[in-house]
């Protein structure tokens, strides 16, 4: 995926590092709404704690387990620093 000044390079949550920021969610509207209710809003910082089986993530102070399929619908960018 290429990037422009307005659109940084983003990858799927299931494929990118430990500390990331949500860039966009690409799923059905009902799924997007539920993910946002759980804290996966655009610009939210997410920490991936475990990748065995599903992904265990920490977002908004809560631990959430996502299937790899659901994590593939969340595009993120790395957080530096």
Chimera marker file (.cmm) of the C-alpha trace (Angstrom):
<marker_set name="trace">
<marker id="1" x="0.000" y="0.000" z="0.000" r="1" g="1" b="0" radius="0.5"/>
<marker id="2" x="1.459" y="3.357" z="-0.962" r="1" g="1" b="0" radius="0.5"/>
<marker id="3" x="1.245" y="6.498" z="1.112" r="1" g="1" b="0" radius="0.5"/>
<marker id="4" x="0.675" y="10.156" z="0.416" r="1" g="1" b="0" radius="0.5"/>
<marker id="5" x="1.150" y="13.143" z="2.744" r="1" g="1" b="0" radius="0.5"/>
<marker id="6" x="-2.564" y="12.939" z="3.629" r="1" g="1" b="0" radius="0.5"/>
<marker id="7" x="-2.628" y="9.156" z="3.927" r="1" g="1" b="0" radius="0.5"/>
<marker id="8" x="0.211" y="7.514" z="5.869" r="1" g="1" b="0" radius="0.5"/>
<marker id="9" x="1.128" y="3.921" z="5.120" r="1" g="1" b="0" radius="0.5"/>
<marker id="10" x="-1.288" y="1.687" z="6.954" r="1" g="1" b="0" radius="0.5"/>
<marker id="11" x="-1.372" y="-2.066" z="7.447" r="1" g="1" b="0" radius="0.5"/>
<marker id="12" x="-3.898" y="-4.452" z="8.918" r="1" g="1" b="0" radius="0.5"/>
<marker id="13" x="-3.868" y="-4.745" z="12.704" r="1" g="1" b="0" radius="0.5"/>
<marker id="14" x="-3.180" y="-8.476" z="12.440" r="1" g="1" b="0" radius="0.5"/>
<marker id="15" x="0.101" y="-7.761" z="10.617" r="1" g="1" b="0" radius="0.5"/>
<marker id="16" x="1.655" y="-4.741" z="12.322" r="1" g="1" b="0" radius="0.5"/>
<marker id="17" x="3.742" y="-4.314" z="15.464" r="1" g="1" b="0" radius="0.5"/>
<marker id="18" x="3.064" y="-3.918" z="19.129" r="1" g="1" b="0" radius="0.5"/>
<marker id="19" x="1.997" y="-0.261" z="19.506" r="1" g="1" b="0" radius="0.5"/>
<marker id="20" x="-0.197" y="1.192" z="16.755" r="1" g="1" b="0" radius="0.5"/>
<marker id="21" x="-2.790" y="3.864" z="16.010" r="1" g="1" b="0" radius="0.5"/>
<marker id="22" x="-6.087" y="3.103" z="14.249" r="1" g="1" b="0" radius="0.5"/>
<marker id="23" x="-6.174" y="4.722" z="10.815" r="1" g="1" b="0" radius="0.5"/>
<marker id="24" x="-9.450" y="3.372" z="9.415" r="1" g="1" b="0" radius="0.5"/>
<marker id="25" x="-11.877" y="0.493" z="9.720" r="1" g="1" b="0" radius="0.5"/>
<marker id="26" x="-12.954" y="-1.325" z="6.570" r="1" g="1" b="0" radius="0.5"/>
<marker id="27" x="-16.002" y="-3.440" z="7.413" r="1" g="1" b="0" radius="0.5"/>
<marker id="28" x="-19.791" y="-3.420" z="7.319" r="1" g="1" b="0" radius="0.5"/>
<marker id="29" x="-21.241" y="-0.389" z="9.104" r="1" g="1" b="0" radius="0.5"/>
<marker id="30" x="-22.644" y="-2.456" z="11.979" r="1" g="1" b="0" radius="0.5"/>
<marker id="31" x="-19.195" y="-3.997" z="12.563" r="1" g="1" b="0" radius="0.5"/>
<marker id="32" x="-17.498" y="-0.579" z="12.357" r="1" g="1" b="0" radius="0.5"/>
<marker id="33" x="-19.961" y="0.800" z="14.885" r="1" g="1" b="0" radius="0.5"/>
<marker id="34" x="-19.350" y="-2.058" z="17.327" r="1" g="1" b="0" radius="0.5"/>
<marker id="35" x="-15.556" y="-1.762" z="17.014" r="1" g="1" b="0" radius="0.5"/>
<marker id="36" x="-15.798" y="1.977" z="17.709" r="1" g="1" b="0" radius="0.5"/>
<marker id="37" x="-17.974" y="1.270" z="20.760" r="1" g="1" b="0" radius="0.5"/>
<marker id="38" x="-15.198" y="-1.050" z="22.007" r="1" g="1" b="0" radius="0.5"/>
<marker id="39" x="-12.630" y="1.744" z="21.600" r="1" g="1" b="0" radius="0.5"/>
<marker id="40" x="-11.199" y="1.053" z="18.140" r="1" g="1" b="0" radius="0.5"/>
<marker id="41" x="-11.924" y="4.592" z="16.904" r="1" g="1" b="0" radius="0.5"/>
<marker id="42" x="-9.819" y="6.348" z="14.301" r="1" g="1" b="0" radius="0.5"/>
<marker id="43" x="-6.709" y="7.786" z="16.013" r="1" g="1" b="0" radius="0.5"/>
<marker id="44" x="-7.092" y="5.453" z="19.040" r="1" g="1" b="0" radius="0.5"/>
<marker id="45" x="-3.827" y="3.974" z="20.301" r="1" g="1" b="0" radius="0.5"/>
<marker id="46" x="-3.801" y="0.175" z="20.488" r="1" g="1" b="0" radius="0.5"/>
<marker id="47" x="-1.221" y="-2.115" z="22.024" r="1" g="1" b="0" radius="0.5"/>
<marker id="48" x="-1.094" y="-5.705" z="20.733" r="1" g="1" b="0" radius="0.5"/>
<marker id="49" x="-0.371" y="-7.945" z="23.717" r="1" g="1" b="0" radius="0.5"/>
<marker id="50" x="-0.594" y="-11.420" z="22.180" r="1" g="1" b="0" radius="0.5"/>
<marker id="51" x="-0.966" y="-12.828" z="18.667" r="1" g="1" b="0" radius="0.5"/>
<marker id="52" x="-1.482" y="-16.545" z="19.352" r="1" g="1" b="0" radius="0.5"/>
<marker id="53" x="-4.864" y="-17.560" z="17.985" r="1" g="1" b="0" radius="0.5"/>
<marker id="54" x="-6.851" y="-14.332" z="18.148" r="1" g="1" b="0" radius="0.5"/>
<marker id="55" x="-5.256" y="-10.975" z="18.904" r="1" g="1" b="0" radius="0.5"/>
<marker id="56" x="-5.365" y="-9.707" z="22.467" r="1" g="1" b="0" radius="0.5"/>
<marker id="57" x="-5.225" y="-5.915" z="22.362" r="1" g="1" b="0" radius="0.5"/>
<marker id="58" x="-5.281" y="-3.193" z="24.951" r="1" g="1" b="0" radius="0.5"/>
<marker id="59" x="-7.402" y="-0.212" z="23.930" r="1" g="1" b="0" radius="0.5"/>
<marker id="60" x="-8.870" y="2.509" z="26.157" r="1" g="1" b="0" radius="0.5"/>
<marker id="61" x="-7.550" y="0.704" z="29.246" r="1" g="1" b="0" radius="0.5"/>
<marker id="62" x="-9.395" y="-2.544" z="28.445" r="1" g="1" b="0" radius="0.5"/>
<marker id="63" x="-8.161" y="-5.842" z="27.042" r="1" g="1" b="0" radius="0.5"/>
<marker id="64" x="-10.079" y="-7.043" z="24.020" r="1" g="1" b="0" radius="0.5"/>
<marker id="65" x="-9.651" y="-10.251" z="22.033" r="1" g="1" b="0" radius="0.5"/>
<marker id="66" x="-10.290" y="-10.042" z="18.286" r="1" g="1" b="0" radius="0.5"/>
<marker id="67" x="-10.368" y="-12.799" z="15.697" r="1" g="1" b="0" radius="0.5"/>
<marker id="68" x="-7.758" y="-12.462" z="12.969" r="1" g="1" b="0" radius="0.5"/>
<marker id="69" x="-10.576" y="-11.916" z="10.474" r="1" g="1" b="0" radius="0.5"/>
<marker id="70" x="-11.911" y="-8.961" z="12.478" r="1" g="1" b="0" radius="0.5"/>
<marker id="71" x="-8.387" y="-7.603" z="13.062" r="1" g="1" b="0" radius="0.5"/>
<marker id="72" x="-7.878" y="-7.666" z="9.286" r="1" g="1" b="0" radius="0.5"/>
<marker id="73" x="-10.640" y="-5.054" z="8.933" r="1" g="1" b="0" radius="0.5"/>
<marker id="74" x="-8.744" y="-2.563" z="11.147" r="1" g="1" b="0" radius="0.5"/>
<marker id="75" x="-6.013" y="-0.579" z="9.388" r="1" g="1" b="0" radius="0.5"/>
<marker id="76" x="-3.336" y="0.915" z="11.620" r="1" g="1" b="0" radius="0.5"/>
<marker id="77" x="-0.131" y="2.931" z="11.482" r="1" g="1" b="0" radius="0.5"/>
<marker id="78" x="2.895" y="2.414" z="13.752" r="1" g="1" b="0" radius="0.5"/>
<marker id="79" x="3.338" y="4.644" z="16.804" r="1" g="1" b="0" radius="0.5"/>
<marker id="80" x="6.891" y="5.858" z="17.177" r="1" g="1" b="0" radius="0.5"/>
<marker id="81" x="8.432" y="6.757" z="20.464" r="1" g="1" b="0" radius="0.5"/>
<link id1="1" id2="2" r="1" g="1" b="0" radius="0.2"/>
<link id1="2" id2="3" r="1" g="1" b="0" radius="0.2"/>
<link id1="3" id2="4" r="1" g="1" b="0" radius="0.2"/>
<link id1="4" id2="5" r="1" g="1" b="0" radius="0.2"/>
<link id1="5" id2="6" r="1" g="1" b="0" radius="0.2"/>
<link id1="6" id2="7" r="1" g="1" b="0" radius="0.2"/>
<link id1="7" id2="8" r="1" g="1" b="0" radius="0.2"/>
<link id1="8" id2="9" r="1" g="1" b="0" radius="0.2"/>
<link id1="9" id2="10" r="1" g="1" b="0" radius="0.2"/>
<link id1="10" id2="11" r="1" g="1" b="0" radius="0.2"/>
<link id1="11" id2="12" r="1" g="1" b="0" radius="0.2"/>
<link id1="12" id2="13" r="1" g="1" b="0" radius="0.2"/>
<link id1="13" id2="14" r="1" g="1" b="0" radius="0.2"/>
<link id1="14" id2="15" r="1" g="1" b="0" radius="0.2"/>
<link id1="15" id2="16" r="1" g="1" b="0" radius="0.2"/>
<link id1="16" id2="17" r="1" g="1" b="0" radius="0.2"/>
<link id1="17" id2="18" r="1" g="1" b="0" radius="0.2"/>
<link id1="18" id2="19" r="1" g="1" b="0" radius="0.2"/>
<link id1="19" id2="20" r="1" g="1" b="0" radius="0.2"/>
<link id1="20" id2="21" r="1" g="1" b="0" radius="0.2"/>
<link id1="21" id2="22" r="1" g="1" b="0" radius="0.2"/>
<link id1="22" id2="23" r="1" g="1" b="0" radius="0.2"/>
<link id1="23" id2="24" r="1" g="1" b="0" radius="0.2"/>
<link id1="24" id2="25" r="1" g="1" b="0" radius="0.2"/>
<link id1="25" id2="26" r="1" g="1" b="0" radius="0.2"/>
<link id1="26" id2="27" r="1" g="1" b="0" radius="0.2"/>
<link id1="27" id2="28" r="1" g="1" b="0" radius="0.2"/>
<link id1="28" id2="29" r="1" g="1" b="0" radius="0.2"/>
<link id1="29" id2="30" r="1" g="1" b="0" radius="0.2"/>
<link id1="30" id2="31" r="1" g="1" b="0" radius="0.2"/>
<link id1="31" id2="32" r="1" g="1" b="0" radius="0.2"/>
<link id1="32" id2="33" r="1" g="1" b="0" radius="0.2"/>
<link id1="33" id2="34" r="1" g="1" b="0" radius="0.2"/>
<link id1="34" id2="35" r="1" g="1" b="0" radius="0.2"/>
<link id1="35" id2="36" r="1" g="1" b="0" radius="0.2"/>
<link id1="36" id2="37" r="1" g="1" b="0" radius="0.2"/>
<link id1="37" id2="38" r="1" g="1" b="0" radius="0.2"/>
<link id1="38" id2="39" r="1" g="1" b="0" radius="0.2"/>
<link id1="39" id2="40" r="1" g="1" b="0" radius="0.2"/>
<link id1="40" id2="41" r="1" g="1" b="0" radius="0.2"/>
<link id1="41" id2="42" r="1" g="1" b="0" radius="0.2"/>
<link id1="42" id2="43" r="1" g="1" b="0" radius="0.2"/>
<link id1="43" id2="44" r="1" g="1" b="0" radius="0.2"/>
<link id1="44" id2="45" r="1" g="1" b="0" radius="0.2"/>
<link id1="45" id2="46" r="1" g="1" b="0" radius="0.2"/>
<link id1="46" id2="47" r="1" g="1" b="0" radius="0.2"/>
<link id1="47" id2="48" r="1" g="1" b="0" radius="0.2"/>
<link id1="48" id2="49" r="1" g="1" b="0" radius="0.2"/>
<link id1="49" id2="50" r="1" g="1" b="0" radius="0.2"/>
<link id1="50" id2="51" r="1" g="1" b="0" radius="0.2"/>
<link id1="51" id2="52" r="1" g="1" b="0" radius="0.2"/>
<link id1="52" id2="53" r="1" g="1" b="0" radius="0.2"/>
<link id1="53" id2="54" r="1" g="1" b="0" radius="0.2"/>
<link id1="54" id2="55" r="1" g="1" b="0" radius="0.2"/>
<link id1="55" id2="56" r="1" g="1" b="0" radius="0.2"/>
<link id1="56" id2="57" r="1" g="1" b="0" radius="0.2"/>
<link id1="57" id2="58" r="1" g="1" b="0" radius="0.2"/>
<link id1="58" id2="59" r="1" g="1" b="0" radius="0.2"/>
<link id1="59" id2="60" r="1" g="1" b="0" radius="0.2"/>
<link id1="60" id2="61" r="1" g="1" b="0" radius="0.2"/>
<link id1="61" id2="62" r="1" g="1" b="0" radius="0.2"/>
<link id1="62" id2="63" r="1" g="1" b="0" radius="0.2"/>
<link id1="63" id2="64" r="1" g="1" b="0" radius="0.2"/>
<link id1="64" id2="65" r="1" g="1" b="0" radius="0.2"/>
<link id1="65" id2="66" r="1" g="1" b="0" radius="0.2"/>
<link id1="66" id2="67" r="1" g="1" b="0" radius="0.2"/>
<link id1="67" id2="68" r="1" g="1" b="0" radius="0.2"/>
<link id1="68" id2="69" r="1" g="1" b="0" radius="0.2"/>
<link id1="69" id2="70" r="1" g="1" b="0" radius="0.2"/>
<link id1="70" id2="71" r="1" g="1" b="0" radius="0.2"/>
<link id1="71" id2="72" r="1" g="1" b="0" radius="0.2"/>
<link id1="72" id2="73" r="1" g="1" b="0" radius="0.2"/>
<link id1="73" id2="74" r="1" g="1" b="0" radius="0.2"/>
<link id1="74" id2="75" r="1" g="1" b="0" radius="0.2"/>
<link id1="75" id2="76" r="1" g="1" b="0" radius="0.2"/>
<link id1="76" id2="77" r="1" g="1" b="0" radius="0.2"/>
<link id1="77" id2="78" r="1" g="1" b="0" radius="0.2"/>
<link id1="78" id2="79" r="1" g="1" b="0" radius="0.2"/>
<link id1="79" id2="80" r="1" g="1" b="0" radius="0.2"/>
<link id1="80" id2="81" r="1" g="1" b="0" radius="0.2"/>
</marker_set>
